[in-house]
Amino acid sequence: MYGTPTIGSSLSWALSFLGQLAFQWVPGTVATIAGTGINPTTTAAPSSSLITSPVTVPQAVEYLQMASAPGVWDNLFYHWSVYVAMSLFVSLILAALIIYCGIRIQQIRYRERKAFAAASQTVTVQDVPKTHLRWNRILSQLEGDDEQGWRLAILEADIMLNELLDTLGYKGETMGDKMKRVERADFRTIDLAWEAHKFRNQIAHQGTGLELGRGDAERTIGLYQRVFREFHFID
């Protein structure tokens, strides 16, 4: 239909406009900003009169040509491709620098987040395994003067022994069943484990009827300790 712009005509107009912008407007603006003054051939400054109507592209180009000093417009127009190449080169360097800085900032923030996360964790959670914590608690109970604490320490150590047997893959309904499946060549401290477990059973069955001294408690905990150290269950 007449009057309807086609894709080809629109593209041609866009290229023409970009060409004027790149090779006429920008050089003229640079020359004007550079303070080259008004062409002495003109009798009055182009901006001396008020603008009362929309400015067209040719009028803007004409203004820039008149506002630039003699020879400046031609030099800029002639060497514009060089300026474009230089500006592209500088832009690429700056873009690479921006990308590098952005990557470094992300790396620094990642390290900061890790450091803050590590600082927010307690020493208990971060540095000491669960089994070590339990063993330290057992030793603390053993160091006290409370007989009930000694009993609890032995019972807790026996629970750890049961977990050790499970970790080693021994199956059974009771700890006795599990230890009966042990090969002595694979478990050198099995006799110590049996002795400690039997004393634990006396404590569990007789309760407060069994008088427990510090020496007996320390000896029993020592048996468990030797068993655990064989398999590096504790330090």
C-alpha positions in Angstrom: 0.0 0.0 0.0 1.2 3.5 -0.8 2.8 5.3 2.1 3.5 2.2 4.1 7.3 2.0 4.7 8.9 -1.3 3.8 11.6 -3.1 5.8 14.2 -2.1 3.2 13.4 1.6 3.3 13.3 1.6 7.2 16.7 -0.1 7.3 18.1 2.4 4.8 16.8 5.3 6.8 18.3 3.8 10.0 21.7 3.3 8.4 21.6 6.8 7.0 20.7 8.2 10.4 23.5 6.2 12.1 25.9 7.4 9.5 25.1 11.0 10.1 25.2 10.5 13.9 28.6 8.7 13.8 30.4 10.8 11.1 28.7 14.2 11.4 27.0 14.9 14.7 29.7 13.3 17.0 32.7 15.0 15.3 30.9 18.3 15.3 30.0 18.0 18.9 33.5 17.1 19.8 34.8 20.2 17.9 32.2 22.4 19.6 33.0 21.2 23.1 36.7 21.6 22.3 36.1 25.4 22.2 37.2 25.9 18.6 34.7 28.8 18.3 32.5 29.9 15.4 33.6 29.9 11.8 34.9 33.5 11.2 33.2 33.5 7.9 29.8 33.7 9.6 28.7 37.1 10.7 26.7 36.0 13.7 26.7 33.0 16.0 24.2 30.4 14.8 22.7 30.3 18.3 22.1 34.0 18.5 18.5 33.5 17.4 15.8 31.7 19.3 14.8 28.3 18.1 11.0 28.4 17.5 10.6 25.3 15.4 11.8 21.7 15.5 15.4 21.3 14.3 15.9 18.9 11.4 19.0 16.6 10.9 20.4 18.8 8.1 20.0 21.9 10.2 21.8 20.2 13.1 24.7 19.1 10.8 24.9 22.6 9.3 25.1 24.1 12.8 28.0 21.8 13.8 29.8 22.6 10.6 29.5 26.3 11.2 30.4 26.0 14.9 33.6 24.2 14.3 36.9 25.9 13.5 38.3 25.8 10.0 39.7 22.4 9.1 38.7 20.8 12.3 35.5 19.3 10.9 37.4 17.9 7.9 40.2 16.5 10.0 37.7 14.8 12.3 35.7 13.4 9.4 38.8 12.2 7.6 40.3 10.5 10.7 37.0 9.3 12.2 37.7 5.7 11.4 41.0 5.9 13.3 39.2 7.4 16.3 36.5 4.7 16.2 39.2 2.0 16.1 41.0 3.6 19.0 37.9 4.0 21.0 36.9 0.4 20.4 40.3 -0.7 21.5 40.2 1.4 24.7 36.6 0.2 25.3 37.6 -3.4 25.0 40.4 -2.9 27.6 38.1 -1.1 30.0 35.4 -3.8 29.5 38.0 -6.6 30.3 39.1 -4.6 33.3 35.5 -4.3 34.5 34.9 -8.0 34.0 38.1 -8.8 35.9 37.1 -6.6 38.8 33.7 -8.1 38.9 35.1 -11.6 39.1 37.6 -10.6 41.8 34.8 -9.0 43.8 32.7 -12.2 43.6 35.7 -14.2 44.7 36.4 -11.9 47.7 32.7 -12.0 48.7 32.7 -15.8 48.4 35.7 -16.0 50.7 34.1 -13.5 53.1 30.9 -15.6 53.2 32.9 -18.7 54.0 34.9 -16.9 56.7 31.7 -15.5 58.3 30.1 -19.0 58.2 33.1 -20.5 59.8 33.2 -17.8 62.5 29.5 -18.3 63.2 30.0 -22.0 63.9 31.1 -23.1 67.4 34.2 -25.0 68.0 32.1 -27.9 69.1 30.4 -28.2 65.7 33.4 -27.4 63.5 36.5 -28.9 65.1 35.5 -31.8 67.3 33.9 -35.0 65.9 30.8 -36.2 67.7 32.6 -39.3 69.1 35.3 -37.1 70.5 32.8 -34.9 72.2 31.1 -37.9 73.8 34.4 -39.3 75.0 35.4 -36.0 76.5 32.1 -35.9 78.4 32.8 -39.4 79.7 36.3 -38.3 80.9 34.7 -35.3 82.6 32.3 -37.5 84.4 35.1 -39.8 85.4 37.1 -36.9 86.9 34.3 -35.9 89.2 33.7 -37.2 92.7 30.1 -38.4 92.0 29.7 -42.2 91.9 26.6 -41.8 89.8 28.7 -39.9 87.3 31.1 -42.8 87.1 28.3 -45.2 86.4 26.9 -43.0 83.6 30.4 -42.7 82.1 30.7 -46.5 81.9 27.2 -46.9 80.5 27.9 -44.2 77.8 31.3 -45.9 76.9 29.5 -49.2 76.4 27.0 -47.5 74.1 30.0 -46.2 72.1 31.4 -49.7 71.9 28.1 -51.0 70.5 28.3 -48.2 67.8 31.9 -49.2 67.0 30.8 -52.8 66.5 28.0 -51.6 64.2 30.5 -49.5 62.3 32.8 -52.5 61.8 29.9 -54.5 60.4 29.2 -57.0 63.1 25.5 -58.0 63.3 23.6 -59.4 66.3 20.6 -58.8 68.5 22.8 -58.0 71.5 26.4 -56.8 72.0 27.3 -60.2 73.1 26.1 -61.7 69.8 28.1 -59.1 67.9 31.3 -59.7 69.8 31.0 -63.5 69.4 31.3 -62.9 65.6 34.6 -61.1 66.0 37.8 -62.7 64.7 40.6 -62.1 67.1 43.0 -61.4 64.2 40.7 -58.5 63.2 40.0 -57.3 66.8 43.1 -57.5 69.0 41.4 -55.9 72.0 38.3 -58.1 72.0 39.2 -59.5 75.4 39.3 -56.0 76.9 36.0 -55.2 75.3 34.4 -58.4 76.8 35.8 -57.5 80.3 34.5 -53.9 80.1 31.1 -55.0 78.8 30.7 -57.6 81.5 31.5 -55.0 84.2 29.0 -52.7 82.6 26.3 -55.4 82.8 27.0 -55.8 86.5 26.4 -52.0 87.0 23.2 -52.1 84.9 21.8 -55.2 86.7 22.8 -54.5 90.3 22.4 -50.7 90.2 23.3 -49.0 93.4 23.7 -52.4 95.0 27.1 -52.6 93.4 29.6 -50.4 95.2 31.7 -48.6 92.6 35.0 -47.1 93.5 37.0 -44.6 91.5 39.7 -47.2 90.8 37.2 -49.6 89.2 35.7 -46.8 87.2 39.0 -45.6 85.9 40.1 -49.1 85.0 36.9 -49.9 83.1 37.1 -46.6 81.2 40.7 -47.4 80.4 39.6 -50.7 78.9 37.1 -49.0 76.6 39.8 -46.4 75.7 42.2 -49.1 74.5 39.5 -50.7 72.4 38.5 -47.4 70.8 42.1 -46.4 70.1 42.8 -49.6 68.2 40.2 -48.5 65.6 41.0 -44.8 65.9 37.5 -44.2 67.2 39.0 -41.6 69.5 42.4 -39.9 69.6 
